[in-house]
Structure formats: structure tokens, C-alpha cells
Amino acid sequence: MKKRLAFLVLSVFIAQSYGQDPNPDLFQTWYLASYSNDLGETHYLTDVEPFLSIDMTIDDQLGFTGLACNEYGGEFLYDTTTDRLELVFFDLCLCGTCNNPPPSHVSLENDYFDYFFGQEGSFYEYVLSTDSGTGIMGLALESIPGFTLEYQNAPVLGTSDFKTTLITMSPNPVSETLFITTEGASVEEFSIYSIGGERVVSKISVANQIDVSGLNAGLYFAEITTSEGTSIQKFIKQ
């Protein structure tokens, strides 16, 4: 699966605390759903073909790492007076899954990194929300009015690299064994993520079925990589 780059930050940033801390719900993995600019345009990742997942994991020290087409990382500083995040460090590594990327991925990644690259010292408003129907949390980061990144803490269900009709999972809901059916493609890797974005299962060389009896009841997302591409599908564990 995706390799993470360990970023070495040489500078030490010291923040004074005045009894106020950022919302602890920040400290998790977020998946980019859309981004907007001052022209009033909103760009949704589900419109990008082939689909590219972009994530950001924020730790409890406000350091962050993520993967678009390339890997990136940095650090925020919490402003206790204004309840905002200050970008104090950002860097990227020209490595990751970017082997001859399609133009759509290059354009998307360039747009995304523009929100951070060269923006050290800028402040970001952050707003956390929860969808009452699904329980999925959202994070909005706004650098200046109109320039907003919208994340969610569950993988974004995008257009697959191949027709989704070529792959099915059953039964759904499932109690014990989840069966994977593909047409003309073998399953190479299989991962399951909780609704909070935590990877709870990761397997290589799946024999078209997987035991999920040990999972707690709830909604999950399956990331299925085959010889033809990658698909993300959701299922319910009973």
C-alpha cells in the first residue's frame, strides 16, 4: 500500500498555552472531498478521472503528513487568541504514486499544494462538523475568504480506475465472510477502513473472500486494488 514518508523537521517551534487547546477531533486522518477558490468555483474530487485520493493525517502536536500524487508534510501552530491554525512549515517529496501521472492528477495536485506551498506564516480558519445521518465528520480549512479545503474523515468514494460493475462485494450487510467478485481482474490488495479513517484490515493476495467476523458492527470502506485499478466501496458489518 501507500508508503509514508517520515519528515524530519530541523526547527523547533515553541507555543505558549493560555489554557485553550484546538479541538481534539482535529487529530485524525482526513480525506479531501473538494476545494474552492475566490471565483466561487468548487472542484470535487469525484469529478477527477481517474480518481485520485488525497489525505492528511494531523497528529496531536499539529504536525501533518499526507499523500496526493506525491507525499507531503508540515506543521501547524495553534493561535490560542483567535482559535486559528498558523502554517509554520510545509514541504513535499517528489515521491509516492507519481509514476507517469495523468494530466488530471498533476493539475489537481498543483491546485491542492497551492493552498500550502509558500504560505508559511498564513493563518487558517478551521471548522469541524458532523453529518447527522452518517456520522461522518467534516473539516473545512480556509486560508483567505473563498479559498477553502473541505475534508471528511472517511475515504471519498470516487470514480474507479475501471468500471465499478466489474467488481462486487456480497453479502452487504455482512456478518462473517465478505465475498469479492471481479470480472477479468485479480485482487492484489485489500484494505478496510473504519468510518473514522483508521485502517483496520490490510491484506495482500486475497483469495476473493475475507473474514470480517472480528469487526465491530458499523459502516466500513473497502479499498480494493486489482490488476485493472482501484475501487473504494462501502459495506455494513452486522
Beta strands, then each sheet from edge to edge (+ up, - down):
strand 1: 29-36
strand 2: 42-44
strand 3: 55-58
strand 4: 63-67
strand 5: 70-79
strand 6: 84-96
strand 7: 123-130
strand 8: 137-142
strand 9: 148-152
strand 10: 167-170
strand 11: 177-182
strand 12: 187-194
strand 13: 199-204
strand 14: 209-211
strand 15: 218-226
strand 16: 229-237
sheet 1: 2+ 1- 3+ 4- 5+ 6- 7+ 8- 9+
sheet 2: 10+ 11- 14+
sheet 3: 13+ 12- 15+ 16-
end
